[in-house]
Amino acid sequence: MSSDPPPVNTNDNLKLPHQHWTQAIPYKELLNVVQDAIVVVNQQGLILWANPQIETLFGYPCLEITGQPLDCLIPQHFRKNHLKHVSGYFNKPEARKMRQAHLCGLHRDGHEIPVEINLLPLKLEDELLVVSLIRDVSHLRHVEALYQQCVVGHDERLSQMRHRAKNNLALIISLLDLQMSNQSENQLISLLTQTKERVYAIALVHEQLSQRSGKTVLLASDLIRKLTEPFQKTQARHLINITLEMDARKIWFSMDEGVPLMLLLNELITNAMNHAFEPYQAGEIRIALTSVRGKCHMTLKDNGRGLPEDVEPSTAASLGFRLIYGLTLQLRGKITLERNAGTTFHLKFPLSVKTSRAGTKNN
């Protein structure tokens, strides 16, 4: 790309000679040694004065650029609206940075230079002028581009890792299904089923993350609905209805919260399905989820026969209850039990991701 040389100035708007402006500009000695290129421009868009750095940045000697239209330093695709911006600035002059994103200047040889421009109004000889301080930010744009490449590469690697984790967990579930199909002992089949459900709870978190394209948070309502689906489909449990009551606001979990919570909820549902009801007895399990002052409140209630009075979950030896209380500690939460027309578990734990209103998105 090449650029035509700046036109010879024949504009009568340049009322005073270069020598006059050189003498009139205040703090010339300081302006001549700063690292930024500086031009002083009048309301007609003509360059009245430039410091030596203008040649370093744009390739034009000071004397040659003086009296030329500022457009000679502006790429063609920016020129269309530039006069409007100049007019707007003189209508409301103030010290500020130019607001357009990804500004570029035009070098004498035709290549474009990424720049940042700060503007400062200046009144001389009863005429309002603007001082433009132009800084080369090529190195910053280069660093930004490298950073974006790193971010994209990191997101791609993270997505691949999540995808592999999801596939590996799906493989484990398939192997457990295969093992169960070759077993005749009910107790062993039950143990394998519980193990498969626990693996599914972990896999669900990885699946949701892999679908969120590099994001690191999980929507609570989606996770819990997906977790409860297999329980509803099991033939022996079809008489038990699971009802979800979700907060109208969106509650988000980090992965560190999602995995232990899904495992904990899986244990509570499994416990209620297997022990709260008589065989083929109709029943209901209600799961409620709300967010209050940065804490998640989850309640699981069944209308079954209730836990025997002599059973204390916090000290019970069963693997299920040990998991429930161990996972509660991992969430830095607290779980309590209520025996009233069935069994109710109340879980509270702090959220690391801010709750958002319905219809908004979190990253």
N, C-alpha and C positions, 0 to 999 in steps of 0.2 A: 504494500500500500504506500502511495506517495501522496504528498500534500503540495498544493500550489503555494508559491511564496506569498506572503502577505501583500495586499495591494498597497501601492504608494498612496500615502495619505493626501487627499485633496479636499478633505472635509473642513468647511469653515467653522464647524463646531469646536474645533481645537483653537480656542481664542488666544491662548498664550503660548509662547514658545517653550520648548523643552527646558531651556536654561532657567526660565522663570519658575517652572514647577519644581525643578531640582532645588532651587533656593527656598521655595515656599514650603516644601514638605518638612514637617518637624521630625526631629530625631533621626535624620538621615544616616548618621554614623552608626546608630544602633540597628536600623533597618537593613543596612548594607551587610551586616555581619551575622544576622540570624540565619539559621539553617533553612528556614522556609523561603520559598519564592514569594515575592510580594509585588502586587501591581496596584496602582491607584487608578480608578476608572471613574469617568463622569457619567451623567445621566443618559448621554447618547451612546454609551457603551464603548467609548474610546479610551485607550490606555494612555494616561498622562505621564506616568512614571513607573519604573520597575527597578528592582534591586538586582545585583549581579547574579543571584541564585536563579533568576529566570532563565539565564543561558544554560546553567547546569541542568535544570529540569526540562526545559522545552527546546533548547538549542538556538534560541534567538538572542543576540547581543542586546543590551539595554537600549542603545540608541536606535537600533533597527526596529525594535518592537514598539517604541514610543510613538504615539500617534496612530497606531493601527487599531482596528476594531478588535474587541476582546474575542470575537468569534474565531479568530485565527488560532486561538488556544483551545477551542472547544470542538470535539468530534461532531461530524455532520449530524448524527442521529440525536444529539442533544440541542442543536442550534434552534430547532423549530420553536421550542417553548422558552428559550433563554431570554429573549427580549421581554416577554411577559413577566418572567421572574425578576428581571432587572427593574422593570416599572413597578412591580409590587413591592420590591425592597425599598425603593426611594419614596414610596407612599407611606411606608412604615419603617423608617430606618432604625435599626437596633444592632447591638453587638450580639452575634449569634453564629452558630454553625449552619452551613447549608444543609437543608433537611433531606434532599434527594439521596436515595440509597445508591451505592455503587457508582459514585461520580468518577469520571475519567477526564483527563486533559489530553490534548493532541500535541505530540512532539513535531518538530519541524520536519522530520523525516517520515512522518505519517503514522507512526505507531502510537497506540493509546497508553496512557499512564494512569493507573488507579490513584486517585487523590482524595484528600479531605480538604475542605475549604472553610475558613472562618472569615466572617465579614464584620467590618467595623466602619460606621459612618464617620466622615471627616468633613468639616466645613472650612473652606479656604476661599479667600477673595469673594466672600458672599455666595459661593457656589457649594452645593452639597455634593460630596464625592463619596466613594466607597473604597476602603482599603481591603483587598482580598489577600489573605495569607493562605498559600497553597502548599500543602505538604504531600510528598510522595509516600504512599502507603502500600507500595508494591510488595514489600516484605511481609506486611501484615496480612494482605490478601493471600499470599503464598502460605503463610502459617495457618490461616483459616481453612484454606483448601486442604492442607495436610491433615488438620484436625478433623474435618468432615470425613476425609477418607478413613481415618482411624475409627471414627464413630461408626461409619457404615460397616467397616470390616468387623468391628467388635460386635455390632448387632447381628451381622450374618453368622458369625461364629457362635454367638449365644443362641440364636435360633436353631442352628444345626445341632448344638448340644442338647437343647430341649427336645428337638425332634427325635434324636437318638435315644434319649432317656425315655420318652413316651413309647417308642417302638420296643425298647428293651423290656419295659414293664408290661407291655401288651404280650410280648413273647412269654414272660413268666406266667401271666394269666392263662395263656393257651396251654402251657406245660402243666399247670395245675388242673385245668379242665381235662387234659389227657390222662393225668394220674387218677383223677376222680372217676373217670369212665371205666377204669380197670380195677376199681375197689368194690368190695361187697360189704365191708363193715361200715355200719351207719356212723359210728363214732369217728372213724377216720375220715369219712366223707364230710362230716360236719366240720372237722378241724380244717380240712383242705378248703371248704367253702368259706370259712371265716378268714383264712389266710388270703384267699383270692379277693375277697371283699376289701381287705386292708390294702392289698397291692393296688386294687382299682382306685381306692381313695387317693393314693399317692399319684397314680398315673393321671387321674383327672386334673390335678393341679398342673402337671406338665403339659397336658393337652390344651388346657385353657390358655396357658402362657404362650405356647407355640402358635396359637391362633391369633394372638394379640400383636404379632409382628414387632418384636423387639421391646414391647412394653413390659414393665416389671410388676404390675399390679393386677389383681383379679377381682371381678365383680362378684360379691357374695351371693346374690340371688341366683346367678347362673350356676355357680359351683354347687350350691345346695340342691337346686332342682335336678342337676345331672346326677348327684350322688344318690338321691332318693329314687330315681327311675328304676334301677334294677330290683329294688325291694318290692315295688309295685307289680313287677312282671313275674315274680316267683309264684308258681301255681299254688304252693302250699300256704302262701301268705295272702292270697287274693282277697280275703275277707277283711283285712286290716287296711284302713284308709289312712294315708299320710297327708296331712293338711299343712301348707306353708303360709305363714303370715309375715310378709316382708315389710320393712320400713319403706315409706314412700320415697325417702331419699336413697341415693345410691351409696352403699357401703362397700368399701374396697379393702382387700387384704393384700399384704405383701406375701411373697412365697414363704417366708419364714413363719407367717401366721397361717397361710392356707393349708400347708401340709399337716401340721399338728391338729388344726381345727377339723379338717375333713376326717382324719383318723379318729379323733375324739367323737365326732358326730356319728361316724359309722359304728363305733362301739355302743353308743347310747341307743341307736336305732336297732342294732342287732340284739342288744339285751332286751329291749322292749318286745321285739318280734318273737323272741324265743322263750321269754319267761313271764311276760305280763299277762298273757292270754291263754285260755284253755285251747286245746287243739280245735281248729275250725270255728273258734268263737269270733264273732264280729267285734271289731274294736277300732279305735282311732288313736293316732299319734299326731299331736300338734307341735309344730316347730315354729317358734316366733323369733324374729331377729330385729333388733332396733339398735340405734346408736345414740348415746346420751353423753354429752360433754367429753368426747374423745374416747369413750369406752364402748365396746360392743357388748350388748346384753342378749344372750341367747337362752331361750327356754324350750325344753323338750318335755311335753306332758303326754302321758298315756292314761286311758280310762280303764286299765286292766285291774287285776286283783291286788296290785301294790306289792312292794317289797316286804317280806316278813320283818317284824319288829326286831328280831334278833340278828338281822343282817345289817352291818355297818359298812357301807361301800368303801370308806376311807381306809379301813383296816382289813378288808376282805382279801382272801388269798387268790381269788380267781384272776386269770390273766386280763380279762376284760376290764375289771375295776382297777387293777393296777395300771393298765394303760390309760384309763380315763384320768386318774389323778396325776400320773406322770406327765401326760400331755398338757394338763391344766397348768402345772408348774412351768412347762416349757413356754406356754403362752403368757407367763407372768400374771395368771388370772386366779380366780377363786370360783369354786363350784360348790353349790349347796343342794341339799335334798329336801323335798317336801312330800310327806305322805298324806294325801288327802284325795279321796275318790280316785285312786290310782297313784301314780308316781310322777313327780315333777322334778326335773333337774334345772337349776338356774346357774348359768355360766356368765361371768363377767371378766373381761380382759381389755387392756389398753390397745387402741388401734394406732399403728404407725403411719397410716395413710388417712388423710383428711376425708371425711364424708362429704359427698357432693350432692347437690339438688338433683332431682329427677330431670333427665334431659341434658345434663352436662357430662363432660368427659374428663377423666383423669389419665395422666400418663404413667 
